[in-house]
Amino acid sequence: MLNQFMQEWFVGSMWLGSSLLLCQVFYKVLFPELRAWVKKSKTDYDDILLEAIEWPLYISILITGVFSFITNTPCKWLTGDTSLMSIRLTLFWVMFYWLGYRILSGLENEIVSNIRALREAHGLAQVIRIILKVIVVLCAGITITHVWQQNIWGIVTAFGFGGAVIAFASKDVIGNIFSGFVLLVDKPFKVNDFISIGETEGYVRSMSLRSTQLETFDRAFIFIPNSVVANSYVLNNSHAKRKNRRIRFRISLPHGTSTEEIRDLIFRIEQLFIFMSRHNYLDSEYSVTLDKLGSSCYEVLVICYTNNIEYLKFLKMRNNVNFGIVEILDKVGMQLAAFKISIIEEE
């Protein structure tokens, strides 16, 4: 009887000692060799996979050794305890989902860097990361709950009711998050684009699920809720397809201005635009025409296009065009009924 008792303790100790020895072999021999081998490959996926497997494998071997020790020693009566079996299954599933979580965390940066759409939309990549990790955690929770034979549907119902209450209390926040997700997918603009949202304009400095941050010309930072952005007219002045901005003038001349004076004014403005286009300040496309014969004045419509879409450079170019036309009016000595400038920007 005593020999059997000692034999059982010896066998159990051998199982536990073997698991500890195997962990040392993996840690000091096998994994260093594998790391050196995978670093020679051209891809990073094998490095990520090896790094993710390491700790879950160590702990799984130790858990196996502990339960083998219990099974083969006089403590084996514990194996009939349903709680111990539930603990064993729980630890198994925890290791399984932990391994999946580590693999997912390791692969996410590699996947994002290789997919252009995700690389350009950092916020969208962040959303996908969070969603995938939440799914892994929820699956782990449901599996462990099932192991302990709890009423899963009761728990799901309770979470559903609690979620409905929270959703109602934070509907504005949820609306901003949903709008942010739509903006990240639709991508009407990106970071560093110059945009106009209603009467607010500035450079996009950051985009999150809740808000969009703009930097205005007076160096102020404005945080606009994404629900406002999604429901507003957004003008993207930095769109890739946009090559220029349009400047539109209406010069009002009083009645009594002769046709020769009007033709001379149009000719001089056209010569100004030809000169500026030769020096790449303006686009070669322009228009200077007698547009309206009003009851109180004649109106000359002037349209030209800048070659630069950057807003500050556009303002400087518009300033040069304004001064050029004012100098022409001074030279010809023409009196104006009114002088109106309006600017229309288009792609």
C-alpha angles and dihedrals in degrees: 000000000000091000091053090048092052091043091055091051090047093051092047091048089050090055092049093044091048091053091050091048091048090052090053091049091051093045100044104026118016103039095045088053092047092049091053090048098048093047088067091062122094095232129070095211094088091051090051093047093049092048091050094049097049105081098033088052093050093050093043090055091050092049090050090050093050094050091044087053091052092046095051100041131070085270089074090106085079089069089075090061109102091208091059091050090049089051090051093051091044092054090047093053092043089055091046095052092039088057090050091048092051092048090049092048091050096047098044097079092045092049093046092049091051097047110072096203091054093042091057094042104056092172093054091050089051091051092050091049092052094046094050093047092047090052091053092049093047092049089050091050094049092047093049091047089053091050090058089047095238124159100268095183091053090053091045090050091050091049090046093053092045090048091052091053092048092046092053092048093049101033093132092054091047090048090053091048093049091047089048091053090050091050092049091052097041093041101201087169141001138211114301093020116133108232141168121220109186105306093340120092135173147110119304106241101171141359124205135166091264106038148000119235120217128189112211127205092262087060093252120143117223124192111206118191111243092234088062092047093049092051097044135082106261120199112197107201092181099055113147092235093053114097104168147005126239125233118197126194131184113196113194115208123193123245110267094052106131124235090242091056091049092049090048091051092049091048093050092049090049090051089051091054092046090053093048093047091052088057091047094247094118135023117259090243114089141137132212114177142153095251109173139022100205130185091251105025149001117254124213113198114213121190127176137157130228119222094222127066097193105115099226092048089046091055091051092049092048088051091054092049091049093051091045092056093044090053090051091052090049092050095051091042092228121169116221128218087203138336115219128174123189125174125216117185121199139160 
